[in-house]
Amino acid sequence: MEPKTLYLDGRQPIAVRLDGPALRVETPDRAPGRYPLRRLARIVVSGEVDMATPALVACLGLGIVVVFLDGEGSLAGLCVGYGPSQMTLHERIIEFGQQPGWQEIYENWYAAMERRRVLVLVRRLRLSVTEFRPLTVMLHLFSRASHLPVRVIHRARSWAEAAAHACAARAALESGIAPDTLHDPDRDLHLVRDLGRILAWDARGLAAEYLSGLGPHEPLRRAELAARFEDRLGHHARVPRECLNCLDRLIRDPSPATATRRRAHG
C-alpha cells in the first residue's frame, strides 16, 4: 500500500497525539481516528490543530513531511527530519554551492525549470496564451473559474500548492539531500521551496481543472481535490523522478550566460 497524505483541517479544534506506531486524531463530536505512521507520506496542517511534540518528532524521525498553512490557506512552513542520507547527491549540491557565480547559475536554472513546467501545462490544458510569463499564465489558467468567489479560487490553489511543496520536500529528502542544504538562509539557498514552486505548476493545473467544474454555490471539497492530486502526482514515481531531473540539470548544466562567458574567454 502506497503511503498517503493526512490532511488536518482545524476548522474545529483538532488534537493529534502519538499512539504507539500511529497518530491518534481527536475532534469534537467524532470518534478518534487512528493513522499508522508507516502509511503516511505527508501531513498538511491548517487551522486550530494541537499537535503534540512526541507526535511531531515521530513523524520527522520517519521522514514524514509536515506542512503548515496559514489562516489564508497559503504555505507557512515545512517541517522535515534529520533522517539518514545518501550523501552523494548532497555532496554534489554542496560542491555546486561552492563554485564561483553559483547564484547566477541557480537563478538561470530556476527560470528555465519554471518555464519548462509552464510550457508543459499550457500544452496539456491547451491554453490560448501568446505570452508565457508565469503571472500571465496563472491569470489565464484560473480565468476558467471566474464564476467562483476569489477566496474559493485562492484556497483551492493554496491547498494544491502546499501539497506540491510537501511532495517536493519528501522527494528531495529521499534522494539523500540533508535538510540544512534544502534550506540555507545564510547563503540565500532555498532549494526545497524552489523545487516546490516548480512542481506547483502541475498542482495549479489540477486545481484549475477542478474549479472549472465546480458550481457557483457548490462547496469546495478538499478531499476531492486532494484525491485528484494524489492520483496524478502523489503516489507515483513521477515526483521523485522530476525532482531528480531538475537537480541533475542544476548540477550538470551550465547556465546560458555562463556558457557564453566560457566561449568568449575560451
VOPAGU-2260 file (C-alpha; in pm, 1 decimal, decimal comma):
REM VOPAGU-2260
SITE   aa  ch    i         X         Y         Z
SITE  MET   A    0       0,0       0,0       0,0
SITE  GLU   A    1     136,8     337,9    -104,9
SITE  PRO   A    2     182,8     596,7     174,1
SITE  LYS   A    3     -79,5     871,4     175,4
SITE  THR   A    4    -123,0    1233,1     278,1
SITE  LEU   A    5    -310,7    1313,5     600,0
SITE  TYR   A    6    -497,8    1645,8     583,5
SITE  LEU   A    7    -573,5    1802,1     924,3
SITE  ASP   A    8    -828,0    2076,9     864,6
SITE  GLY   A    9    -871,9    2250,5    1200,1
SITE  ARG   A   10   -1184,3    2449,8    1130,9
SITE  GLN   A   11   -1282,7    2285,5    1459,8
SITE  PRO   A   12   -1012,4    2215,1    1721,7
SITE  ILE   A   13    -810,5    1900,7    1648,9
SITE  ALA   A   14    -572,5    1725,8    1889,3
SITE  VAL   A   15    -302,4    1497,1    1749,0
SITE  ARG   A   16    -127,0    1256,7    1985,2
SITE  LEU   A   17     120,6     973,9    1939,3
SITE  ASP   A   18     -46,8     637,3    1996,5
SITE  GLY   A   19     220,5     369,8    1964,0
SITE  PRO   A   20     310,5     337,8    1594,6
SITE  ALA   A   21      22,0     562,0    1492,4
SITE  LEU   A   22    -124,4     909,7    1525,9
SITE  ARG   A   23    -445,2     949,8    1723,9
SITE  VAL   A   24    -654,0    1237,9    1586,8
SITE  GLU   A   25    -927,8    1368,4    1817,0
SITE  THR   A   26   -1202,7    1607,2    1705,1
SITE  PRO   A   27   -1516,3    1724,2    1886,6
SITE  ASP   A   28   -1832,2    1513,8    1840,0
SITE  ARG   A   29   -1649,6    1244,5    1646,8
SITE  ALA   A   30   -1480,7     917,1    1734,5
SITE  PRO   A   31   -1098,7     946,4    1739,1
SITE  GLY   A   32    -918,5     844,1    1422,0
SITE  ARG   A   33    -602,4     633,5    1423,5
SITE  TYR   A   34    -349,1     666,1    1140,0
SITE  PRO   A   35     -49,8     428,5    1127,6
SITE  LEU   A   36     270,2     625,1    1069,5
SITE  ARG   A   37     403,8     371,7     821,0
SITE  ARG   A   38     112,2     453,8     590,6
SITE  LEU   A   39     177,0     828,4     588,7
SITE  ALA   A   40     398,7    1018,7     346,7
SITE  ARG   A   41     294,2    1377,3     424,6
SITE  ILE   A   42      75,9    1570,8     668,8
SITE  VAL   A   43     -86,3    1903,5     574,9
SITE  VAL   A   44    -197,4    2111,5     876,0
SITE  SER   A   45    -429,9    2410,9     870,6
SITE  GLY   A   46    -646,2    2584,3    1129,5
SITE  GLU   A   47    -662,4    2503,5    1500,2
SITE  VAL   A   48    -454,4    2185,7    1529,5
SITE  ASP   A   49    -279,4    2095,1    1856,5
SITE  MET   A   50      -3,9    1853,7    1751,9
SITE  ALA   A   51     185,5    1711,2    2048,7
SITE  THR   A   52     564,7    1722,0    2030,4
SITE  PRO   A   53     609,2    1340,3    2055,3
SITE  ALA   A   54     375,1    1300,7    1758,0
SITE  LEU   A   55     565,8    1558,7    1552,5
SITE  VAL   A   56     903,5    1407,4    1645,9
SITE  ALA   A   57     782,5    1060,0    1547,8
SITE  CYS   A   58     675,0    1192,6    1208,5
SITE  LEU   A   59    1006,9    1366,4    1148,3
SITE  GLY   A   60    1201,4    1058,1    1253,8
SITE  LEU   A   61    1027,0     854,6     984,4
SITE  GLY   A   62    1075,9    1116,3     713,0
SITE  ILE   A   63     711,7    1224,9     709,3
SITE  VAL   A   64     699,9    1584,5     584,7
SITE  VAL   A   65     467,5    1810,9     786,7
SITE  VAL   A   66     331,0    2116,4     600,6
SITE  PHE   A   67     168,4    2411,5     777,6
SITE  LEU   A   68     -77,7    2650,1     611,3
SITE  ASP   A   69    -161,3    2995,2     744,4
SITE  GLY   A   70    -508,4    3137,8     801,6
SITE  GLU   A   71    -543,9    3223,4     432,1
SITE  GLY   A   72    -455,1    2872,8     319,8
SITE  SER   A   73    -108,3    2966,8     193,5
SITE  LEU   A   74     209,2    2775,3     271,8
SITE  ALA   A   75     351,2    2893,1     605,8
SITE  GLY   A   76     633,4    2642,2     650,5
SITE  LEU   A   77     759,8    2286,0     635,5
SITE  CYS   A   78     899,1    2050,2     898,5
SITE  VAL   A   79    1145,4    1785,9     781,0
SITE  GLY   A   80    1350,6    1545,6     989,6
SITE  TYR   A   81    1721,1    1470,9    1003,4
SITE  GLY   A   82    1697,6    1120,2     869,0
SITE  PRO   A   83    1985,7     918,6     721,6
SITE  SER   A   84    2100,7    1045,0     383,7
SITE  GLN   A   85    2278,3     911,1      80,0
SITE  MET   A   86    2547,5    1171,5      73,1
SITE  THR   A   87    2645,6    1152,3    -292,6
SITE  LEU   A   88    2381,2    1390,9    -421,3
SITE  HIS   A   89    2411,4    1602,3    -105,9
SITE  GLU   A   90    2785,4    1642,5    -158,7
SITE  ARG   A   91    2734,5    1733,1    -523,6
SITE  ILE   A   92    2498,6    2013,4    -426,4
SITE  ILE   A   93    2742,1    2135,0    -159,5
SITE  GLU   A   94    3014,9    2140,9    -423,8
SITE  PHE   A   95    2786,5    2328,8    -661,8
SITE  GLY   A   96    2725,0    2595,6    -395,7
SITE  GLN   A   97    3098,7    2647,4    -350,2
SITE  GLN   A   98    3178,4    2732,2    -711,5
SITE  PRO   A   99    3213,1    3097,8    -816,0
SITE  GLY   A  100    2898,3    3251,3    -955,6
SITE  TRP   A  101    2668,1    2971,2    -838,4
SITE  GLN   A  102    2391,5    3221,7    -754,7
SITE  GLU   A  103    2358,0    3329,4   -1117,0
SITE  ILE   A  104    2358,8    2967,9   -1234,9
SITE  TYR   A  105    2093,1    2888,1    -976,3
SITE  GLU   A  106    1869,9    3178,2   -1085,8
SITE  ASN   A  107    1900,3    3077,1   -1451,1
SITE  TRP   A  108    1825,4    2715,0   -1359,7
SITE  TYR   A  109    1511,7    2810,9   -1169,9
SITE  ALA   A  110    1385,3    3032,9   -1452,2
SITE  ALA   A  111    1445,7    2754,9   -1707,5
SITE  MET   A  112    1275,8    2486,8   -1495,8
SITE  GLU   A  113     974,5    2705,8   -1426,1
SITE  ARG   A  114     939,7    2795,5   -1793,2
SITE  ARG   A  115     956,8    2425,8   -1883,5
SITE  ARG   A  116     672,9    2342,6   -1640,8
SITE  VAL   A  117     468,2    2638,4   -1764,5
SITE  LEU   A  118     502,1    2524,9   -2126,4
SITE  VAL   A  119     405,2    2167,6   -2035,2
SITE  LEU   A  120      95,2    2297,8   -1855,9
SITE  VAL   A  121      -2,2    2526,2   -2144,0
SITE  ARG   A  122      23,4    2236,5   -2390,1
SITE  ARG   A  123    -160,7    1989,7   -2165,9
SITE  LEU   A  124    -454,7    2220,9   -2098,7
SITE  ARG   A  125    -440,5    2381,5   -2446,2
SITE  LEU   A  126    -436,8    2730,9   -2303,4
SITE  SER   A  127    -467,8    3009,6   -2560,9
SITE  VAL   A  128    -179,3    3228,2   -2448,3
SITE  THR   A  129      79,8    3407,7   -2657,2
SITE  GLU   A  130     292,0    3520,8   -2362,5
SITE  PHE   A  131     443,0    3269,2   -2123,6
SITE  ARG   A  132     527,9    3482,2   -1823,3
SITE  PRO   A  133     423,6    3294,4   -1507,6
SITE  LEU   A  134     181,4    3563,6   -1388,3
SITE  THR   A  135      14,2    3586,5   -1729,1
SITE  VAL   A  136     -30,3    3209,8   -1749,9
SITE  MET   A  137    -157,1    3197,3   -1390,8
SITE  LEU   A  138    -425,3    3458,1   -1458,2
SITE  HIS   A  139    -534,1    3283,4   -1775,8
SITE  LEU   A  140    -533,7    2942,8   -1604,9
SITE  PHE   A  141    -774,8    3044,4   -1329,9
SITE  SER   A  142    -992,0    3261,9   -1556,2
SITE  ARG   A  143   -1183,9    2939,6   -1623,2
SITE  ALA   A  144   -1305,8    2962,0   -1264,2
SITE  SER   A  145   -1417,0    3325,8   -1283,5
SITE  HIS   A  146   -1771,7    3218,6   -1187,8
SITE  LEU   A  147   -1643,4    3139,8    -836,3
SITE  PRO   A  148   -1556,5    3376,6    -548,5
SITE  VAL   A  149   -1192,0    3482,1    -537,8
SITE  ARG   A  150   -1149,0    3332,1    -188,5
SITE  VAL   A  151   -1255,3    2987,9    -319,6
SITE  ILE   A  152   -1005,2    3004,5    -605,7
SITE  HIS   A  153    -728,8    3120,3    -372,0
SITE  ARG   A  154    -797,3    2845,2    -119,3
SITE  ALA   A  155    -805,7    2565,3    -376,6
SITE  ARG   A  156    -484,9    2691,4    -536,7
SITE  SER   A  157    -315,2    2718,1    -195,7
SITE  TRP   A  158    -415,0    2364,5     -98,6
SITE  ALA   A  159    -275,4    2226,8    -424,3
SITE  GLU   A  160      48,0    2428,0    -397,4
SITE  ALA   A  161     103,6    2312,7     -38,0
SITE  ALA   A  162      67,1    1950,5    -147,4
SITE  ALA   A  163     323,7    2008,3    -423,2
SITE  HIS   A  164     571,0    2159,0    -174,2
SITE  ALA   A  165     525,4    1861,8      57,0
SITE  CYS   A  166     587,8    1615,3    -227,4
SITE  ALA   A  167     897,6    1806,9    -335,5
SITE  ALA   A  168    1037,9    1813,2      18,1
SITE  ARG   A  169     986,9    1441,6      67,3
SITE  ALA   A  170    1131,9    1356,7    -273,9
SITE  ALA   A  171    1440,2    1568,7    -204,4
SITE  LEU   A  172    1495,6    1406,0     134,8
SITE  GLU   A  173    1452,5    1056,9      -9,7
SITE  SER   A  174    1711,4    1149,5    -273,0
SITE  GLY   A  175    1968,5    1189,6       3,6
SITE  ILE   A  176    1981,9    1567,9      47,0
SITE  ALA   A  177    2031,1    1681,0     405,8
SITE  PRO   A  178    1780,1    1936,8     542,0
SITE  ASP   A  179    2045,7    2203,9     601,2
SITE  THR   A  180    2114,3    2200,3     227,5
SITE  LEU   A  181    1748,2    2218,9     134,7
SITE  HIS   A  182    1720,9    2549,2     318,0
SITE  ASP   A  183    2032,4    2758,0     390,4
SITE  PRO   A  184    1927,7    3119,7     456,6
SITE  ASP   A  185    2288,2    3224,4     520,3
SITE  ARG   A  186    2363,7    3159,8     153,8
SITE  ASP   A  187    2015,3    3252,5      27,9
SITE  LEU   A  188    1962,0    2895,4     -92,6
SITE  HIS   A  189    1600,4    2775,0     -70,9
SITE  LEU   A  190    1614,9    2454,6    -270,2
SITE  VAL   A  191    1306,5    2282,2    -125,0
SITE  ARG   A  192    1098,6    2598,1    -167,2
SITE  ASP   A  193    1203,0    2639,4    -529,4
SITE  LEU   A  194    1154,5    2271,8    -615,8
SITE  GLY   A  195     806,1    2303,3    -470,1
SITE  ARG   A  196     737,4    2612,4    -677,6
SITE  ILE   A  197     846,5    2432,0    -993,4
SITE  LEU   A  198     625,9    2129,9    -924,9
SITE  ALA   A  199     339,6    2356,0    -814,4
SITE  TRP   A  200     253,4    2426,6   -1177,7
SITE  ASP   A  201     118,9    2072,4   -1211,1
SITE  ALA   A  202     -82,9    2122,1    -893,3
SITE  ARG   A  203    -222,9    2454,9   -1016,1
SITE  GLY   A  204    -338,3    2286,8   -1333,9
SITE  LEU   A  205    -523,4    2025,3   -1130,3
SITE  ALA   A  206    -681,2    2293,3    -911,6
SITE  ALA   A  207    -792,6    2491,7   -1216,8
SITE  GLU   A  208    -947,8    2182,6   -1375,5
SITE  TYR   A  209   -1129,7    2101,7   -1052,5
SITE  LEU   A  210   -1259,3    2457,6   -1006,7
SITE  SER   A  211   -1380,6    2487,1   -1366,8
SITE  GLY   A  212   -1628,6    2205,7   -1297,4
SITE  LEU   A  213   -1744,0    2344,1    -962,7
SITE  GLY   A  214   -2085,5    2510,0    -944,3
SITE  PRO   A  215   -2106,3    2867,7    -809,2
SITE  HIS   A  216   -2285,1    2750,3    -493,4
SITE  GLU   A  217   -2117,2    2411,7    -462,6
SITE  PRO   A  218   -1888,5    2370,0    -158,8
SITE  LEU   A  219   -1516,0    2334,2    -207,4
SITE  ARG   A  220   -1423,7    1976,4    -115,2
SITE  ARG   A  221   -1062,4    1945,3     -10,0
SITE  ALA   A  222   -1079,3    1565,8      -2,0
SITE  GLU   A  223   -1179,0    1550,7    -367,1
SITE  LEU   A  224    -908,4    1795,3    -472,5
SITE  ALA   A  225    -651,2    1607,4    -262,8
SITE  ALA   A  226    -755,4    1277,6    -420,5
SITE  ARG   A  227    -700,4    1420,0    -767,5
SITE  PHE   A  228    -358,4    1546,5    -669,3
SITE  GLU   A  229    -260,1    1215,9    -508,9
SITE  ASP   A  230    -378,5    1019,6    -812,1
SITE  ARG   A  231    -188,4    1243,0   -1055,0
SITE  LEU   A  232     126,6    1318,8    -857,9
SITE  GLY   A  233     141,5    1189,5    -505,1
SITE  HIS   A  234     150,8     811,5    -539,7
SITE  HIS   A  235     369,0     770,3    -844,5
SITE  ALA   A  236     741,3     779,1    -907,8
SITE  ARG   A  237     686,2    1089,8   -1116,8
SITE  VAL   A  238     753,9    1347,4    -843,7
SITE  PRO   A  239    1086,3    1199,1    -723,6
SITE  ARG   A  240    1191,6    1149,2   -1085,3
SITE  GLU   A  241    1109,6    1507,7   -1180,5
SITE  CYS   A  242    1288,6    1638,3    -871,0
SITE  LEU   A  243    1598,5    1439,5    -962,1
SITE  ASN   A  244    1578,4    1559,2   -1322,8
SITE  CYS   A  245    1562,1    1919,8   -1201,1
SITE  LEU   A  246    1856,3    1869,6    -965,7
SITE  ASP   A  247    2062,3    1698,1   -1234,7
SITE  ARG   A  248    2012,2    1998,9   -1459,2
SITE  LEU   A  249    2117,1    2229,2   -1177,9
SITE  ILE   A  250    2437,1    2037,0   -1105,0
SITE  ARG   A  251    2537,5    1937,5   -1457,0
SITE  ASP   A  252    2409,5    2202,2   -1696,7
SITE  PRO   A  253    2583,0    2541,4   -1714,9
SITE  SER   A  254    2352,7    2838,7   -1744,5
SITE  PRO   A  255    2336,2    3005,2   -2087,2
SITE  ALA   A  256    2510,5    3313,8   -1950,2
SITE  THR   A  257    2791,6    3104,7   -1802,7
SITE  ALA   A  258    2830,4    2904,6   -2122,4
SITE  THR   A  259    2850,2    3225,6   -2324,2
SITE  ARG   A  260    3121,0    3365,8   -2098,1
SITE  ARG   A  261    3319,2    3042,2   -2126,6
SITE  ARG   A  262    3309,1    3056,5   -2505,8
SITE  ALA   A  263    3406,1    3423,0   -2500,8
SITE  HIS   A  264    3706,2    3352,9   -2281,7
SITE  GLY   A  265    3796,3    3020,0   -2444,7
